[in-house]
Amino acid sequence: MKLKAIIHEAEEGGFWAEVPALPGCVTQGESLVELESNLHEAIEGWLLAAEDGEVLSGGRVLEVAV
């Protein structure tokens, strides 16, 4: 599974990103390297929470390695 993230420059410096396919999955980082690491953690966390029953109606969760 490949997911796309939209990266934004934060007004106060650094970056933040959102994953449109995973509602509410957002993170931030001071650098692009930190952002990418945080993004992996955010996606993993979102998927773990979804396994606990927080999936949107009609949705499905697949376990993936990121």
PDBQT receptor file of N, H, CA, C and O in Angstrom, charges set to zero:
ATOM      1  N   MET A   1       0.845  -1.172   0.000  1.00  0.00    +0.000 N 
ATOM      2  CA  MET A   1       0.000   0.000   0.000  1.00  0.00    +0.000 C 
ATOM      3  C   MET A   1       0.890   1.234   0.000  1.00  0.00    +0.000 C 
ATOM      4  O   MET A   1       1.835   1.336   0.781  1.00  0.00    +0.000 OA
ATOM      5  N   LYS A   2       0.579   2.148  -0.869  1.00  0.00    +0.000 N 
ATOM      6  H   LYS A   2      -0.189   2.065  -1.503  1.00  0.00    +0.000 HD
ATOM      7  CA  LYS A   2       1.277   3.428  -0.900  1.00  0.00    +0.000 C 
ATOM      8  C   LYS A   2       0.279   4.517  -0.548  1.00  0.00    +0.000 C 
ATOM      9  O   LYS A   2      -0.844   4.529  -1.052  1.00  0.00    +0.000 OA
ATOM     10  N   LEU A   3       0.690   5.421   0.310  1.00  0.00    +0.000 N 
ATOM     11  H   LEU A   3       1.602   5.411   0.719  1.00  0.00    +0.000 HD
ATOM     12  CA  LEU A   3      -0.158   6.538   0.702  1.00  0.00    +0.000 C 
ATOM     13  C   LEU A   3       0.527   7.833   0.316  1.00  0.00    +0.000 C 
ATOM     14  O   LEU A   3       1.752   7.943   0.374  1.00  0.00    +0.000 OA
ATOM     15  N   LYS A   4      -0.262   8.800  -0.073  1.00  0.00    +0.000 N 
ATOM     16  H   LYS A   4      -1.257   8.711  -0.120  1.00  0.00    +0.000 HD
ATOM     17  CA  LYS A   4       0.279  10.113  -0.412  1.00  0.00    +0.000 C 
ATOM     18  C   LYS A   4       0.066  11.053   0.760  1.00  0.00    +0.000 C 
ATOM     19  O   LYS A   4      -0.979  11.038   1.410  1.00  0.00    +0.000 OA
ATOM     20  N   ALA A   5       1.075  11.869   1.017  1.00  0.00    +0.000 N 
ATOM     21  H   ALA A   5       1.924  11.881   0.488  1.00  0.00    +0.000 HD
ATOM     22  CA  ALA A   5       0.984  12.885   2.063  1.00  0.00    +0.000 C 
ATOM     23  C   ALA A   5       1.170  14.250   1.411  1.00  0.00    +0.000 C 
ATOM     24  O   ALA A   5       1.971  14.412   0.491  1.00  0.00    +0.000 OA
ATOM     25  N   ILE A   6       0.429  15.209   1.899  1.00  0.00    +0.000 N 
ATOM     26  H   ILE A   6      -0.222  15.077   2.646  1.00  0.00    +0.000 HD
ATOM     27  CA  ILE A   6       0.574  16.586   1.424  1.00  0.00    +0.000 C 
ATOM     28  C   ILE A   6       1.427  17.321   2.448  1.00  0.00    +0.000 C 
ATOM     29  O   ILE A   6       1.085  17.373   3.630  1.00  0.00    +0.000 OA
ATOM     30  N   ILE A   7       2.536  17.885   1.991  1.00  0.00    +0.000 N 
ATOM     31  H   ILE A   7       2.814  17.843   1.032  1.00  0.00    +0.000 HD
ATOM     32  CA  ILE A   7       3.472  18.577   2.880  1.00  0.00    +0.000 C 
ATOM     33  C   ILE A   7       3.277  20.079   2.745  1.00  0.00    +0.000 C 
ATOM     34  O   ILE A   7       3.190  20.617   1.641  1.00  0.00    +0.000 OA
ATOM     35  N   HIS A   8       3.210  20.737   3.887  1.00  0.00    +0.000 N 
ATOM     36  H   HIS A   8       3.281  20.300   4.784  1.00  0.00    +0.000 HD
ATOM     37  CA  HIS A   8       3.029  22.183   3.942  1.00  0.00    +0.000 C 
ATOM     38  C   HIS A   8       4.172  22.804   4.746  1.00  0.00    +0.000 C 
ATOM     39  O   HIS A   8       4.674  22.199   5.694  1.00  0.00    +0.000 OA
ATOM     40  N   GLU A   9       4.571  24.002   4.365  1.00  0.00    +0.000 N 
ATOM     41  H   GLU A   9       4.163  24.493   3.596  1.00  0.00    +0.000 HD
ATOM     42  CA  GLU A   9       5.515  24.750   5.194  1.00  0.00    +0.000 C 
ATOM     43  C   GLU A   9       4.712  25.440   6.288  1.00  0.00    +0.000 C 
ATOM     44  O   GLU A   9       3.701  26.086   6.016  1.00  0.00    +0.000 OA
ATOM     45  N   ALA A  10       5.170  25.298   7.524  1.00  0.00    +0.000 N 
ATOM     46  H   ALA A  10       5.992  24.773   7.745  1.00  0.00    +0.000 HD
ATOM     47  CA  ALA A  10       4.490  25.928   8.650  1.00  0.00    +0.000 C 
ATOM     48  C   ALA A  10       4.892  27.396   8.742  1.00  0.00    +0.000 C 
ATOM     49  O   ALA A  10       6.046  27.743   8.490  1.00  0.00    +0.000 OA
ATOM     50  N   GLU A  11       3.947  28.251   9.101  1.00  0.00    +0.000 N 
ATOM     51  H   GLU A  11       3.010  27.969   9.306  1.00  0.00    +0.000 HD
ATOM     52  CA  GLU A  11       4.224  29.683   9.196  1.00  0.00    +0.000 C 
ATOM     53  C   GLU A  11       5.317  29.975  10.219  1.00  0.00    +0.000 C 
ATOM     54  O   GLU A  11       6.130  30.879  10.025  1.00  0.00    +0.000 OA
ATOM     55  N   GLU A  12       5.334  29.211  11.302  1.00  0.00    +0.000 N 
ATOM     56  H   GLU A  12       4.674  28.477  11.460  1.00  0.00    +0.000 HD
ATOM     57  CA  GLU A  12       6.311  29.442  12.367  1.00  0.00    +0.000 C 
ATOM     58  C   GLU A  12       7.642  28.734  12.111  1.00  0.00    +0.000 C 
ATOM     59  O   GLU A  12       8.534  28.767  12.958  1.00  0.00    +0.000 OA
ATOM     60  N   GLY A  13       7.776  28.106  10.968  1.00  0.00    +0.000 N 
ATOM     61  H   GLY A  13       7.051  28.079  10.279  1.00  0.00    +0.000 HD
ATOM     62  CA  GLY A  13       8.986  27.372  10.606  1.00  0.00    +0.000 C 
ATOM     63  C   GLY A  13       8.724  25.878  10.642  1.00  0.00    +0.000 C 
ATOM     64  O   GLY A  13       7.799  25.421  11.313  1.00  0.00    +0.000 OA
ATOM     65  N   GLY A  14       9.510  25.141   9.943  1.00  0.00    +0.000 N 
ATOM     66  H   GLY A  14      10.261  25.513   9.397  1.00  0.00    +0.000 HD
ATOM     67  CA  GLY A  14       9.327  23.701   9.871  1.00  0.00    +0.000 C 
ATOM     68  C   GLY A  14       8.244  23.331   8.871  1.00  0.00    +0.000 C 
ATOM     69  O   GLY A  14       7.886  24.119   7.995  1.00  0.00    +0.000 OA
ATOM     70  N   PHE A  15       7.735  22.129   9.019  1.00  0.00    +0.000 N 
ATOM     71  H   PHE A  15       8.025  21.489   9.730  1.00  0.00    +0.000 HD
ATOM     72  CA  PHE A  15       6.778  21.586   8.068  1.00  0.00    +0.000 C 
ATOM     73  C   PHE A  15       5.699  20.808   8.802  1.00  0.00    +0.000 C 
ATOM     74  O   PHE A  15       5.895  20.365   9.934  1.00  0.00    +0.000 OA
ATOM     75  N   TRP A  16       4.563  20.647   8.145  1.00  0.00    +0.000 N 
ATOM     76  H   TRP A  16       4.404  21.007   7.226  1.00  0.00    +0.000 HD
ATOM     77  CA  TRP A  16       3.533  19.749   8.639  1.00  0.00    +0.000 C 
ATOM     78  C   TRP A  16       2.959  19.002   7.447  1.00  0.00    +0.000 C 
ATOM     79  O   TRP A  16       3.024  19.477   6.313  1.00  0.00    +0.000 OA
ATOM     80  N   ALA A  17       2.394  17.821   7.716  1.00  0.00    +0.000 N 
ATOM     81  H   ALA A  17       2.342  17.435   8.637  1.00  0.00    +0.000 HD
ATOM     82  CA  ALA A  17       1.885  16.984   6.630  1.00  0.00    +0.000 C 
ATOM     83  C   ALA A  17       0.566  16.355   7.040  1.00  0.00    +0.000 C 
ATOM     84  O   ALA A  17       0.295  16.145   8.222  1.00  0.00    +0.000 OA
ATOM     85  N   GLU A  18      -0.244  16.061   6.037  1.00  0.00    +0.000 N 
ATOM     86  H   GLU A  18      -0.024  16.231   5.077  1.00  0.00    +0.000 HD
ATOM     87  CA  GLU A  18      -1.516  15.379   6.233  1.00  0.00    +0.000 C 
ATOM     88  C   GLU A  18      -1.620  14.246   5.223  1.00  0.00    +0.000 C 
ATOM     89  O   GLU A  18      -1.083  14.325   4.118  1.00  0.00    +0.000 OA
ATOM     90  N   VAL A  19      -2.317  13.198   5.621  1.00  0.00    +0.000 N 
ATOM     91  H   VAL A  19      -2.753  13.134   6.519  1.00  0.00    +0.000 HD
ATOM     92  CA  VAL A  19      -2.538  12.043   4.748  1.00  0.00    +0.000 C 
ATOM     93  C   VAL A  19      -4.032  12.010   4.426  1.00  0.00    +0.000 C 
ATOM     94  O   VAL A  19      -4.828  11.553   5.245  1.00  0.00    +0.000 OA
ATOM     95  N   PRO A  20      -4.417  12.488   3.249  1.00  0.00    +0.000 N 
ATOM     96  CA  PRO A  20      -5.843  12.574   2.907  1.00  0.00    +0.000 C 
ATOM     97  C   PRO A  20      -6.603  11.250   3.005  1.00  0.00    +0.000 C 
ATOM     98  O   PRO A  20      -7.790  11.249   3.332  1.00  0.00    +0.000 OA
ATOM     99  N   ALA A  21      -5.952  10.139   2.730  1.00  0.00    +0.000 N 
ATOM    100  H   ALA A  21      -4.988  10.140   2.464  1.00  0.00    +0.000 HD
ATOM    101  CA  ALA A  21      -6.620   8.841   2.778  1.00  0.00    +0.000 C 
ATOM    102  C   ALA A  21      -6.924   8.388   4.202  1.00  0.00    +0.000 C 
ATOM    103  O   ALA A  21      -7.732   7.483   4.409  1.00  0.00    +0.000 OA
ATOM    104  N   LEU A  22      -6.268   9.023   5.197  1.00  0.00    +0.000 N 
ATOM    105  H   LEU A  22      -5.612   9.758   5.029  1.00  0.00    +0.000 HD
ATOM    106  CA  LEU A  22      -6.462   8.655   6.595  1.00  0.00    +0.000 C 
ATOM    107  C   LEU A  22      -6.929   9.895   7.354  1.00  0.00    +0.000 C 
ATOM    108  O   LEU A  22      -6.096  10.650   7.855  1.00  0.00    +0.000 OA
ATOM    109  N   PRO A  23      -8.213  10.120   7.448  1.00  0.00    +0.000 N 
ATOM    110  CA  PRO A  23      -8.740  11.341   8.076  1.00  0.00    +0.000 C 
ATOM    111  C   PRO A  23      -8.182  11.570   9.471  1.00  0.00    +0.000 C 
ATOM    112  O   PRO A  23      -8.229  10.687  10.327  1.00  0.00    +0.000 OA
ATOM    113  N   GLY A  24      -7.657  12.759   9.684  1.00  0.00    +0.000 N 
ATOM    114  H   GLY A  24      -7.619  13.476   8.988  1.00  0.00    +0.000 HD
ATOM    115  CA  GLY A  24      -7.093  13.117  10.985  1.00  0.00    +0.000 C 
ATOM    116  C   GLY A  24      -5.642  12.730  11.155  1.00  0.00    +0.000 C 
ATOM    117  O   GLY A  24      -5.061  13.005  12.205  1.00  0.00    +0.000 OA
ATOM    118  N   CYS A  25      -5.037  12.107  10.172  1.00  0.00    +0.000 N 
ATOM    119  H   CYS A  25      -5.509  11.884   9.319  1.00  0.00    +0.000 HD
ATOM    120  CA  CYS A  25      -3.634  11.706  10.255  1.00  0.00    +0.000 C 
ATOM    121  C   CYS A  25      -2.769  12.877   9.821  1.00  0.00    +0.000 C 
ATOM    122  O   CYS A  25      -2.596  13.127   8.628  1.00  0.00    +0.000 OA
ATOM    123  N   VAL A  26      -2.227  13.591  10.797  1.00  0.00    +0.000 N 
ATOM    124  H   VAL A  26      -2.367  13.387  11.766  1.00  0.00    +0.000 HD
ATOM    125  CA  VAL A  26      -1.366  14.748  10.546  1.00  0.00    +0.000 C 
ATOM    126  C   VAL A  26      -0.165  14.680  11.472  1.00  0.00    +0.000 C 
ATOM    127  O   VAL A  26      -0.213  14.035  12.520  1.00  0.00    +0.000 OA
ATOM    128  N   THR A  27       0.906  15.343  11.084  1.00  0.00    +0.000 N 
ATOM    129  H   THR A  27       0.945  15.867  10.233  1.00  0.00    +0.000 HD
ATOM    130  CA  THR A  27       2.099  15.409  11.918  1.00  0.00    +0.000 C 
ATOM    131  C   THR A  27       2.924  16.608  11.513  1.00  0.00    +0.000 C 
ATOM    132  O   THR A  27       2.592  17.301  10.552  1.00  0.00    +0.000 OA
ATOM    133  N   GLN A  28       4.001  16.856  12.241  1.00  0.00    +0.000 N 
ATOM    134  H   GLN A  28       4.272  16.293  13.022  1.00  0.00    +0.000 HD
ATOM    135  CA  GLN A  28       4.867  17.996  11.936  1.00  0.00    +0.000 C 
ATOM    136  C   GLN A  28       6.322  17.630  12.194  1.00  0.00    +0.000 C 
ATOM    137  O   GLN A  28       6.625  16.607  12.809  1.00  0.00    +0.000 OA
ATOM    138  N   GLY A  29       7.212  18.487  11.711  1.00  0.00    +0.000 N 
ATOM    139  H   GLY A  29       6.965  19.318  11.212  1.00  0.00    +0.000 HD
ATOM    140  CA  GLY A  29       8.636  18.296  11.947  1.00  0.00    +0.000 C 
ATOM    141  C   GLY A  29       9.393  19.565  11.641  1.00  0.00    +0.000 C 
ATOM    142  O   GLY A  29       8.968  20.375  10.817  1.00  0.00    +0.000 OA
ATOM    143  N   GLU A  30      10.520  19.734  12.311  1.00  0.00    +0.000 N 
ATOM    144  H   GLU A  30      10.865  19.076  12.981  1.00  0.00    +0.000 HD
ATOM    145  CA  GLU A  30      11.354  20.921  12.087  1.00  0.00    +0.000 C 
ATOM    146  C   GLU A  30      12.082  20.859  10.746  1.00  0.00    +0.000 C 
ATOM    147  O   GLU A  30      12.389  21.898  10.160  1.00  0.00    +0.000 OA
ATOM    148  N   SER A  31      12.360  19.651  10.257  1.00  0.00    +0.000 N 
ATOM    149  H   SER A  31      12.111  18.807  10.733  1.00  0.00    +0.000 HD
ATOM    150  CA  SER A  31      13.028  19.464   8.968  1.00  0.00    +0.000 C 
ATOM    151  C   SER A  31      12.251  18.422   8.178  1.00  0.00    +0.000 C 
ATOM    152  O   SER A  31      11.388  17.739   8.728  1.00  0.00    +0.000 OA
ATOM    153  N   LEU A  32      12.553  18.296   6.895  1.00  0.00    +0.000 N 
ATOM    154  H   LEU A  32      13.255  18.851   6.448  1.00  0.00    +0.000 HD
ATOM    155  CA  LEU A  32      11.884  17.286   6.082  1.00  0.00    +0.000 C 
ATOM    156  C   LEU A  32      12.235  15.873   6.543  1.00  0.00    +0.000 C 
ATOM    157  O   LEU A  32      11.408  14.966   6.458  1.00  0.00    +0.000 OA
ATOM    158  N   VAL A  33      13.460  15.688   7.029  1.00  0.00    +0.000 N 
ATOM    159  H   VAL A  33      14.132  16.425   7.098  1.00  0.00    +0.000 HD
ATOM    160  CA  VAL A  33      13.873  14.378   7.533  1.00  0.00    +0.000 C 
ATOM    161  C   VAL A  33      13.061  14.015   8.773  1.00  0.00    +0.000 C 
ATOM    162  O   VAL A  33      12.560  12.897   8.886  1.00  0.00    +0.000 OA
ATOM    163  N   GLU A  34      12.932  14.965   9.705  1.00  0.00    +0.000 N 
ATOM    164  H   GLU A  34      13.339  15.874   9.614  1.00  0.00    +0.000 HD
ATOM    165  CA  GLU A  34      12.140  14.731  10.907  1.00  0.00    +0.000 C 
ATOM    166  C   GLU A  34      10.671  14.520  10.546  1.00  0.00    +0.000 C 
ATOM    167  O   GLU A  34      10.006  13.659  11.123  1.00  0.00    +0.000 OA
ATOM    168  N   LEU A  35      10.167  15.299   9.601  1.00  0.00    +0.000 N 
ATOM    169  H   LEU A  35      10.706  15.999   9.132  1.00  0.00    +0.000 HD
ATOM    170  CA  LEU A  35       8.776  15.162   9.167  1.00  0.00    +0.000 C 
ATOM    171  C   LEU A  35       8.518  13.763   8.621  1.00  0.00    +0.000 C 
ATOM    172  O   LEU A  35       7.504  13.149   8.952  1.00  0.00    +0.000 OA
ATOM    173  N   GLU A  36       9.417  13.255   7.793  1.00  0.00    +0.000 N 
ATOM    174  H   GLU A  36      10.241  13.754   7.523  1.00  0.00    +0.000 HD
ATOM    175  CA  GLU A  36       9.231  11.929   7.217  1.00  0.00    +0.000 C 
ATOM    176  C   GLU A  36       9.199  10.859   8.298  1.00  0.00    +0.000 C 
ATOM    177  O   GLU A  36       8.376   9.946   8.241  1.00  0.00    +0.000 OA
ATOM    178  N   SER A  37      10.081  10.962   9.274  1.00  0.00    +0.000 N 
ATOM    179  H   SER A  37      10.750  11.704   9.319  1.00  0.00    +0.000 HD
ATOM    180  CA  SER A  37      10.090  10.008  10.375  1.00  0.00    +0.000 C 
ATOM    181  C   SER A  37       8.788  10.089  11.165  1.00  0.00    +0.000 C 
ATOM    182  O   SER A  37       8.191   9.064  11.493  1.00  0.00    +0.000 OA
ATOM    183  N   ASN A  38       8.351  11.303  11.467  1.00  0.00    +0.000 N 
ATOM    184  H   ASN A  38       8.836  12.136  11.201  1.00  0.00    +0.000 HD
ATOM    185  CA  ASN A  38       7.106  11.492  12.207  1.00  0.00    +0.000 C 
ATOM    186  C   ASN A  38       5.902  11.018  11.407  1.00  0.00    +0.000 C 
ATOM    187  O   ASN A  38       4.922  10.536  11.975  1.00  0.00    +0.000 OA
ATOM    188  N   LEU A  39       5.977  11.156  10.100  1.00  0.00    +0.000 N 
ATOM    189  H   LEU A  39       6.773  11.547   9.639  1.00  0.00    +0.000 HD
ATOM    190  CA  LEU A  39       4.883  10.726   9.228  1.00  0.00    +0.000 C 
ATOM    191  C   LEU A  39       4.716   9.211   9.284  1.00  0.00    +0.000 C 
ATOM    192  O   LEU A  39       3.593   8.708   9.330  1.00  0.00    +0.000 OA
ATOM    193  N   HIS A  40       5.821   8.492   9.280  1.00  0.00    +0.000 N 
ATOM    194  H   HIS A  40       6.733   8.900   9.243  1.00  0.00    +0.000 HD
ATOM    195  CA  HIS A  40       5.751   7.031   9.406  1.00  0.00    +0.000 C 
ATOM    196  C   HIS A  40       5.085   6.661  10.729  1.00  0.00    +0.000 C 
ATOM    197  O   HIS A  40       4.222   5.784  10.767  1.00  0.00    +0.000 OA
ATOM    198  N   GLU A  41       5.481   7.322  11.807  1.00  0.00    +0.000 N 
ATOM    199  H   GLU A  41       6.182   8.034  11.776  1.00  0.00    +0.000 HD
ATOM    200  CA  GLU A  41       4.891   7.044  13.119  1.00  0.00    +0.000 C 
ATOM    201  C   GLU A  41       3.401   7.379  13.143  1.00  0.00    +0.000 C 
ATOM    202  O   GLU A  41       2.605   6.627  13.706  1.00  0.00    +0.000 OA
ATOM    203  N   ALA A  42       3.026   8.492  12.542  1.00  0.00    +0.000 N 
ATOM    204  H   ALA A  42       3.673   9.103  12.086  1.00  0.00    +0.000 HD
ATOM    205  CA  ALA A  42       1.618   8.903  12.531  1.00  0.00    +0.000 C 
ATOM    206  C   ALA A  42       0.762   7.901  11.766  1.00  0.00    +0.000 C 
ATOM    207  O   ALA A  42      -0.340   7.565  12.202  1.00  0.00    +0.000 OA
ATOM    208  N   ILE A  43       1.256   7.425  10.637  1.00  0.00    +0.000 N 
ATOM    209  H   ILE A  43       2.150   7.697  10.283  1.00  0.00    +0.000 HD
ATOM    210  CA  ILE A  43       0.510   6.445   9.836  1.00  0.00    +0.000 C 
ATOM    211  C   ILE A  43       0.378   5.140  10.613  1.00  0.00    +0.000 C 
ATOM    212  O   ILE A  43      -0.708   4.563  10.673  1.00  0.00    +0.000 OA
ATOM    213  N   GLU A  44       1.465   4.672  11.202  1.00  0.00    +0.000 N 
ATOM    214  H   GLU A  44       2.347   5.141  11.153  1.00  0.00    +0.000 HD
ATOM    215  CA  GLU A  44       1.411   3.443  11.993  1.00  0.00    +0.000 C 
ATOM    216  C   GLU A  44       0.414   3.584  13.141  1.00  0.00    +0.000 C 
ATOM    217  O   GLU A  44      -0.376   2.676  13.398  1.00  0.00    +0.000 OA
ATOM    218  N   GLY A  45       0.455   4.717  13.823  1.00  0.00    +0.000 N 
ATOM    219  H   GLY A  45       1.097   5.455  13.613  1.00  0.00    +0.000 HD
ATOM    220  CA  GLY A  45      -0.467   4.957  14.929  1.00  0.00    +0.000 C 
ATOM    221  C   GLY A  45      -1.917   4.986  14.471  1.00  0.00    +0.000 C 
ATOM    222  O   GLY A  45      -2.799   4.436  15.131  1.00  0.00    +0.000 OA
ATOM    223  N   TRP A  46      -2.154   5.630  13.343  1.00  0.00    +0.000 N 
ATOM    224  H   TRP A  46      -1.438   6.078  12.808  1.00  0.00    +0.000 HD
ATOM    225  CA  TRP A  46      -3.519   5.702  12.808  1.00  0.00    +0.000 C 
ATOM    226  C   TRP A  46      -4.026   4.308  12.497  1.00  0.00    +0.000 C 
ATOM    227  O   TRP A  46      -5.158   3.964  12.837  1.00  0.00    +0.000 OA
ATOM    228  N   LEU A  47      -3.188   3.497  11.849  1.00  0.00    +0.000 N 
ATOM    229  H   LEU A  47      -2.269   3.776  11.573  1.00  0.00    +0.000 HD
ATOM    230  CA  LEU A  47      -3.605   2.148  11.479  1.00  0.00    +0.000 C 
ATOM    231  C   LEU A  47      -3.838   1.277  12.708  1.00  0.00    +0.000 C 
ATOM    232  O   LEU A  47      -4.767   0.470  12.720  1.00  0.00    +0.000 OA
ATOM    233  N   LEU A  48      -3.014   1.425  13.738  1.00  0.00    +0.000 N 
ATOM    234  H   LEU A  48      -2.259   2.081  13.728  1.00  0.00    +0.000 HD
ATOM    235  CA  LEU A  48      -3.220   0.671  14.976  1.00  0.00    +0.000 C 
ATOM    236  C   LEU A  48      -4.536   1.066  15.636  1.00  0.00    +0.000 C 
ATOM    237  O   LEU A  48      -5.273   0.204  16.115  1.00  0.00    +0.000 OA
ATOM    238  N   ALA A  49      -4.832   2.353  15.664  1.00  0.00    +0.000 N 
ATOM    239  H   ALA A  49      -4.232   3.053  15.275  1.00  0.00    +0.000 HD
ATOM    240  CA  ALA A  49      -6.093   2.820  16.239  1.00  0.00    +0.000 C 
ATOM    241  C   ALA A  49      -7.264   2.282  15.429  1.00  0.00    +0.000 C 
ATOM    242  O   ALA A  49      -8.293   1.913  15.995  1.00  0.00    +0.000 OA
ATOM    243  N   ALA A  50      -7.116   2.237  14.118  1.00  0.00    +0.000 N 
ATOM    244  H   ALA A  50      -6.280   2.537  13.659  1.00  0.00    +0.000 HD
ATOM    245  CA  ALA A  50      -8.188   1.743  13.261  1.00  0.00    +0.000 C 
ATOM    246  C   ALA A  50      -8.449   0.262  13.510  1.00  0.00    +0.000 C 
ATOM    247  O   ALA A  50      -9.587  -0.196  13.411  1.00  0.00    +0.000 OA
ATOM    248  N   GLU A  51      -7.396  -0.485  13.834  1.00  0.00    +0.000 N 
ATOM    249  H   GLU A  51      -6.471  -0.112  13.914  1.00  0.00    +0.000 HD
ATOM    250  CA  GLU A  51      -7.570  -1.902  14.144  1.00  0.00    +0.000 C 
ATOM    251  C   GLU A  51      -8.427  -2.076  15.390  1.00  0.00    +0.000 C 
ATOM    252  O   GLU A  51      -9.080  -3.107  15.554  1.00  0.00    +0.000 OA
ATOM    253  N   ASP A  52      -8.431  -1.082  16.267  1.00  0.00    +0.000 N 
ATOM    254  H   ASP A  52      -7.901  -0.245  16.134  1.00  0.00    +0.000 HD
ATOM    255  CA  ASP A  52      -9.219  -1.137  17.495  1.00  0.00    +0.000 C 
ATOM    256  C   ASP A  52     -10.658  -0.694  17.268  1.00  0.00    +0.000 C 
ATOM    257  O   ASP A  52     -11.387  -0.462  18.232  1.00  0.00    +0.000 OA
ATOM    258  N   GLY A  53     -11.082  -0.573  16.008  1.00  0.00    +0.000 N 
ATOM    259  H   GLY A  53     -10.490  -0.762  15.225  1.00  0.00    +0.000 HD
ATOM    260  CA  GLY A  53     -12.472  -0.288  15.713  1.00  0.00    +0.000 C 
ATOM    261  C   GLY A  53     -12.785   1.141  15.345  1.00  0.00    +0.000 C 
ATOM    262  O   GLY A  53     -13.960   1.497  15.258  1.00  0.00    +0.000 OA
ATOM    263  N   GLU A  54     -11.789   1.976  15.124  1.00  0.00    +0.000 N 
ATOM    264  H   GLU A  54     -10.834   1.687  15.195  1.00  0.00    +0.000 HD
ATOM    265  CA  GLU A  54     -12.042   3.367  14.788  1.00  0.00    +0.000 C 
ATOM    266  C   GLU A  54     -11.999   3.612  13.288  1.00  0.00    +0.000 C 
ATOM    267  O   GLU A  54     -11.543   4.663  12.839  1.00  0.00    +0.000 OA
ATOM    268  N   VAL A  55     -12.466   2.656  12.524  1.00  0.00    +0.000 N 
ATOM    269  H   VAL A  55     -12.836   1.802  12.889  1.00  0.00    +0.000 HD
ATOM    270  CA  VAL A  55     -12.477   2.782  11.068  1.00  0.00    +0.000 C 
ATOM    271  C   VAL A  55     -13.781   3.459  10.656  1.00  0.00    +0.000 C 
ATOM    272  O   VAL A  55     -14.836   3.200  11.233  1.00  0.00    +0.000 OA
ATOM    273  N   LEU A  56     -13.697   4.311   9.670  1.00  0.00    +0.000 N 
ATOM    274  H   LEU A  56     -12.840   4.522   9.200  1.00  0.00    +0.000 HD
ATOM    275  CA  LEU A  56     -14.901   4.963   9.158  1.00  0.00    +0.000 C 
ATOM    276  C   LEU A  56     -15.854   3.934   8.585  1.00  0.00    +0.000 C 
ATOM    277  O   LEU A  56     -15.427   2.870   8.134  1.00  0.00    +0.000 OA
ATOM    278  N   SER A  57     -17.115   4.236   8.599  1.00  0.00    +0.000 N 
ATOM    279  H   SER A  57     -17.461   5.100   8.965  1.00  0.00    +0.000 HD
ATOM    280  CA  SER A  57     -18.145   3.353   8.075  1.00  0.00    +0.000 C 
ATOM    281  C   SER A  57     -17.807   2.938   6.647  1.00  0.00    +0.000 C 
ATOM    282  O   SER A  57     -17.525   3.780   5.795  1.00  0.00    +0.000 OA
ATOM    283  N   GLY A  58     -17.838   1.651   6.402  1.00  0.00    +0.000 N 
ATOM    284  H   GLY A  58     -18.067   0.967   7.095  1.00  0.00    +0.000 HD
ATOM    285  CA  GLY A  58     -17.574   1.140   5.059  1.00  0.00    +0.000 C 
ATOM    286  C   GLY A  58     -16.091   1.044   4.746  1.00  0.00    +0.000 C 
ATOM    287  O   GLY A  58     -15.718   0.626   3.650  1.00  0.00    +0.000 OA
ATOM    288  N   GLY A  59     -15.241   1.423   5.689  1.00  0.00    +0.000 N 
ATOM    289  H   GLY A  59     -15.544   1.763   6.580  1.00  0.00    +0.000 HD
ATOM    290  CA  GLY A  59     -13.797   1.400   5.457  1.00  0.00    +0.000 C 
ATOM    291  C   GLY A  59     -13.181   0.063   5.808  1.00  0.00    +0.000 C 
ATOM    292  O   GLY A  59     -13.818  -0.807   6.403  1.00  0.00    +0.000 OA
ATOM    293  N   ARG A  60     -11.959  -0.071   5.433  1.00  0.00    +0.000 N 
ATOM    294  H   ARG A  60     -11.442   0.636   4.950  1.00  0.00    +0.000 HD
ATOM    295  CA  ARG A  60     -11.215  -1.290   5.669  1.00  0.00    +0.000 C 
ATOM    296  C   ARG A  60      -9.786  -0.914   5.997  1.00  0.00    +0.000 C 
ATOM    297  O   ARG A  60      -9.277   0.075   5.469  1.00  0.00    +0.000 OA
ATOM    298  N   VAL A  61      -9.131  -1.665   6.843  1.00  0.00    +0.000 N 
ATOM    299  H   VAL A  61      -9.544  -2.468   7.272  1.00  0.00    +0.000 HD
ATOM    300  CA  VAL A  61      -7.735  -1.414   7.195  1.00  0.00    +0.000 C 
ATOM    301  C   VAL A  61      -6.907  -2.609   6.782  1.00  0.00    +0.000 C 
ATOM    302  O   VAL A  61      -7.271  -3.750   7.065  1.00  0.00    +0.000 OA
ATOM    303  N   LEU A  62      -5.807  -2.356   6.121  1.00  0.00    +0.000 N 
ATOM    304  H   LEU A  62      -5.512  -1.429   5.891  1.00  0.00    +0.000 HD
ATOM    305  CA  LEU A  62      -4.862  -3.391   5.754  1.00  0.00    +0.000 C 
ATOM    306  C   LEU A  62      -3.591  -3.161   6.550  1.00  0.00    +0.000 C 
ATOM    307  O   LEU A  62      -3.155  -2.021   6.709  1.00  0.00    +0.000 OA
ATOM    308  N   GLU A  63      -2.996  -4.231   7.049  1.00  0.00    +0.000 N 
ATOM    309  H   GLU A  63      -3.351  -5.157   6.920  1.00  0.00    +0.000 HD
ATOM    310  CA  GLU A  63      -1.732  -4.097   7.754  1.00  0.00    +0.000 C 
ATOM    311  C   GLU A  63      -0.625  -3.979   6.721  1.00  0.00    +0.000 C 
ATOM    312  O   GLU A  63      -0.517  -4.811   5.820  1.00  0.00    +0.000 OA
ATOM    313  N   VAL A  64       0.205  -2.935   6.853  1.00  0.00    +0.000 N 
ATOM    314  H   VAL A  64       0.117  -2.259   7.585  1.00  0.00    +0.000 HD
ATOM    315  CA  VAL A  64       1.294  -2.704   5.905  1.00  0.00    +0.000 C 
ATOM    316  C   VAL A  64       2.557  -2.369   6.668  1.00  0.00    +0.000 C 
ATOM    317  O   VAL A  64       2.490  -1.859   7.786  1.00  0.00    +0.000 OA
ATOM    318  N   ALA A  65       3.682  -2.642   6.092  1.00  0.00    +0.000 N 
ATOM    319  H   ALA A  65       3.736  -3.057   5.184  1.00  0.00    +0.000 HD
ATOM    320  CA  ALA A  65       4.967  -2.261   6.667  1.00  0.00    +0.000 C 
ATOM    321  C   ALA A  65       5.345  -0.902   6.103  1.00  0.00    +0.000 C 
ATOM    322  O   ALA A  65       5.353  -0.704   4.888  1.00  0.00    +0.000 OA
ATOM    323  N   VAL A  66       5.656   0.030   6.991  1.00  0.00    +0.000 N 
ATOM    324  H   VAL A  66       5.649  -0.132   7.978  1.00  0.00    +0.000 HD
ATOM    325  CA  VAL A  66       6.080   1.359   6.541  1.00  0.00    +0.000 C 
ATOM    326  C   VAL A  66       7.422   1.705   7.145  1.00  0.00    +0.000 C 
ATOM    327  O   VAL A  66       7.954   2.785   6.889  1.00  0.00    +0.000 OA
TER     328      VAL A  66
